[in-house]
Structure formats: structure tokens, C-alpha cells
Amino acid sequence: MFINLVCERHFRKEDVLYETEFFDEKLGRILKTALAYPRLKEGAVPEWSPSSCIPPTTSLGRQSSESKKET
């Protein structure tokens, strides 16, 4: 199983789920429980803020050999 991990600081607080709920048929009511790991709501879009780790415009790719020669 592949789990994709992201830093929750890149998302708005309202886009991160810390608990889940389900309907228990035996009890006839909705139960809530805390999640072991936070999840993102469907459609959540990361955003950058000064407190987050890496700005979205930062490239994590390799530097080209031409730009290495210039420095």
C-alpha cells in the first residue's frame, strides 16, 4: 500500500480532517473518531505561506550544467 504524506502546514486548516465519522447501524447513530493521521478533504489545494516549508515556486530539480558553469 502506498501512502502519500504531505505537510499539513501547506493547507488551510479547514482543508485538513483530524477525525472521521460513520453511521453505526446497531446503535442507530453517527459516531466520530480521531484519525491516526490527518487527511485532506477532497479538492484541497496546497498554498504557500511564510510558515510553510518550501514555497511552491521553488524548483527541487537538478541544476543544469550551464548554470553550474556560470556560478
C-alpha positions in Angstrom: 0.0 0.0 0.0 1.4 3.4 -1.0 0.7 6.3 1.4 1.3 9.8 0.2 2.5 12.0 3.0 2.3 15.8 2.9 2.9 18.6 5.4 -0.4 19.8 6.7 1.1 23.3 7.1 0.8 23.7 3.3 -3.0 23.6 3.5 -5.7 25.7 5.1 -6.8 24.4 8.5 -10.4 23.8 7.2 -9.0 21.5 4.4 -7.4 19.1 6.9 -9.5 16.4 8.6 -8.5 15.2 12.1 -11.5 13.0 12.7 -13.9 10.9 10.8 -17.5 9.9 11.3 -19.6 6.9 10.4 -23.1 5.5 11.0 -23.3 2.6 13.4 -26.4 0.6 12.4 -26.5 -1.3 15.7 -26.6 1.9 17.8 -28.5 3.8 15.1 -26.4 6.9 15.4 -23.3 8.6 13.9 -20.0 8.0 15.7 -16.9 10.2 15.5 -13.3 9.0 16.0 -9.9 10.7 15.7 -7.8 9.8 12.7 -4.3 8.3 13.4 -3.0 10.6 10.6 -4.7 13.8 9.3 -6.3 13.5 5.9 -7.1 16.1 3.3 -10.6 16.9 2.2 -11.3 16.1 -1.5 -10.3 19.1 -3.7 -7.9 20.6 -1.1 -5.3 22.7 -2.8 -1.9 23.5 -1.2 -1.0 27.1 -0.6 2.2 28.7 0.5 2.6 30.9 3.5 5.7 32.2 5.3 5.3 29.5 8.0 5.3 26.6 5.5 8.3 24.6 4.5 9.0 25.3 0.8 7.4 28.0 -1.4 5.6 26.4 -4.4 7.8 28.3 -6.9 11.0 26.6 -5.6 12.3 24.0 -8.0 13.6 20.8 -6.4 15.0 19.6 -9.8 18.7 19.4 -10.7 20.7 22.4 -11.7 21.7 22.5 -15.4 25.3 22.1 -16.3 25.2 25.6 -17.9 24.1 27.3 -14.8 26.7 25.4 -12.7 29.4 26.8 -15.0 28.2 30.4 -14.5 28.5 30.2 -10.7 
